Amino acid sequence: MEYVMLYVIGICATTLGTLAGGGGLINLPFMLMMGMPVHSAIGANKVSNTISSFSSFYHLYNKKEISIKEVYWIIPVSIAGGISGGVIASNVSSENMYIIAIVLLIFAFFTSFIGKGSFTGSEPLKWNKVSVPGLYGIGIYDGLFGPGQGTLMLYLFGYLNIHYIRAVGMVRLATFSSCFGAAVTYIATGKIIWPLTLALLLGSLTGAQIGVRIAQKLKPHYVKPILRIVTAGLIVQILMENIL
């Protein structure tokens, strides 16, 4: 029964994660409630995210929504950010990590009301003074803490005036990049409970394909309200788990 539940939760979490980020709102708390050790739960999430995010990226690449020439540099920038975040995390207390997460998410939430990005633009992703530090900084955040990484990236791409469906593909490529190294680490250290991880993985693959197809039909003016709801949910979850 727990395998079926993990499969369903993988579908729900990855569908949401593909559309607006925040999939961790669903699957990590659920796995911890099931009694999975925290490192095994995080490892299962990283393994499933690595494969499911690449599958949704490949779907959009195959549909010619994005090109490798435009986005290839996301991979090294995101990996570098993730590694930097991991190094910083070893020297930052958990209390300060939660404060950083809250500040970033609240900043993104309020910026969404005054920002001009509407996800209807047609600008290409360019290597510039906003995109590179932005992606690197979010990569650090992902390595440092994690929840809301995809949501923050969507805010960044909205600010850069990139169309929503292309932004989804870019976020999924960055998620694949940042999760890959972490997944390898968790596998190498024997933290993975494979039967449970595979159940979550299968659900995540299904959710990735559902999410990316919904994203292709979602009207851009609905994106910001969805992002705000997910952002508010992330803030509430972090507050409830670590402050209240």
HUPEZI-V237786 format. One line per field, one symbol per residue. psi: psi as a letter, one per 40 degrees, with the letter a starting at -180 (. if undefined). A space follows every 50 residues. Layout:
# HUPEZI-V237786
psi=???
This chain:
# HUPEZI-V237786
psi=dddddddddddddddddddeaededddddddddeehiddddddddddddd ddddddddddddefdiidddededdddddddddddddddeehiddddddd dddddddddddddeieheeeieiihihaedddddddddddddddcchedd dddddddddefhidddddddddddddddddddddddddefehgddddddd ddddddddddddddddehhdeeddddddddddddddddddded.
